[in-house]
Amino acid sequence: MSAQTAEKVKNDIIIRYRQKTPKSGGYHLEARKYLPGGETRESTAYDPYPAFLESGRGFQLFDCDGNEYIDFLGNYTSLVHGHCDPDISGAVRAQLEKGSMLGSVSTHLVEHARLLCERLPAVDMVRYTNSGTEAVMWAVRAARAVTRKDMILKLEGGYHGTFDAAKVSMVPDIDPGELPTPHVEGLGIPRSVLQDVVVAPFNDADKVEILLKRHRDQLAGVLVEPFIGSLGVIPPNPGYLQALRDLTRKYDVLLIFDEVQAFRLSTGGIQLRENVLPDITATGKLIGGGYPVGAFGASREIMDRFEFDLTNPDAINHSGTFNGNEVTMVAGIASIRKLDQAKIDHINALGDRLRDSLNDWFRQEGLHCQMLGIGSLSNLIYADTPVTNALHFLHAYMPCIELQALIHLELINQGIYTAKRGEFVISTPMGETEIDRCVATVKSAFEVLKPYIREKTPHLTG
Ligand SMILES: Cc1ncc(COP(=O)(O)O)c(C=O)c1O
């Protein structure tokens, strides 16, 4: 083979992508006229342009150029049963004949709420929102309302959506002293939010205790993404979540779990799987069966505050035009009911298979990479050293940003659709065949990129 330069490998990948997706390229030019960057979500935008997806069925995705992909994105974990699941689609179709949102409480809403309360051991009652962002925002608000305190302790790298306090320290402090210095991410977030948010690194209960000691009189709650989802799918160390529970009890501060992604890990989310019960829970994604949703819940004592009562000075006013809309509720009921223990065991085992197969191969090849993750969620990491917090992830990722973008594009070239940040999400319609195909394709993408890796990221092979 003639000597391949990194530049040539990169250009070849992009050329093959353009050749495979010409219609998407055209639609992208049109999209750019009306949508900044031709997109409406940062998380699904990528260079040179995203494929325009037209339909999905089970684990399959089809784009406007007639290409077929295996969907390892699952709309960022919300499509746990894949696309057009017959039970979910059937429920939605039937509901569409009756109306999308009738403007009142319904039996579907009550049924959905009953399912959530039965499944999540820390939840007696729930309220609904239209996104995970809002659900976490309301969980935080509930903590503030109940404690009459404003400060939140957040874990570095935890993603909780896009409300102001959530946009603090997603990207870790690269030079932390004893503790990371909180910072706001992006313009438009008032710096004043930093008065009420402190940050500790993930998987380090001692650092949380330092902050609890320091701020116990100001802290309303400790907000926890129980695994770091957006920066590497980093699992909690054994005993870490329990340590957070013990510490928050010791210092009399509420514990909030963001189960927006973690709900899929067991029939009752990570709280059931780890037997650690938070005071307040936020969830979303799969509980909407593919439709926009969020929900937050807690004990009856906390949630009773949400009862509408103008005479009660402790009551919390919560509203939203589409909260608990009928279409989401019927889809969500079908989605949750279908996600039984057998299905969870199935996708979790497939997650192990994906990680084990690729980690074996990385070792054999002497590639300093790993597949990290928990249950049915995994992430490609450009280091084989332990990655237990967001800063570890960042150190591994920073020298490999372009490599990851090229792996992502090459996977698409070869029919595997993943999150651009390297996350692989497994859905219930998949089987071992799809996992093995994914493993083979990741290997093939690394083969294609070998000359690039030798030249641009030699630390991965050295
Ligand atoms: C853990 C977690 N919390 C909150 C959110 C925000 O949810 P949404 O995008 O529905 O607003 C997400 C979304 O990815 C998430 O992963």
The ligand as a Gaussian input file, in Angstrom:
#p B3LYP/6-31G(d) Opt

LIG

0 1
 C      -28.752000      12.988000      32.469000
 C      -29.528000      13.976000      31.668000
 N      -30.236000      14.921000      32.307000
 C      -30.975000      15.820000      31.628000
 C      -31.008000      15.815000      30.264000
 C      -31.827000      16.831000      29.527000
 O      -32.905000      16.200000      28.912000
 P      -33.635000      16.897000      27.666000
 O      -32.663000      16.855000      26.523000
 O      -34.860000      16.074000      27.443000
 O      -33.936000      18.289000      28.067000
 C      -30.280000      14.857000      29.550000
 C      -30.283000      14.847000      28.086000
 O      -29.455000      14.280000      27.437000
 C      -29.509000      13.920000      30.280000
 O      -28.794000      12.988000      29.657000

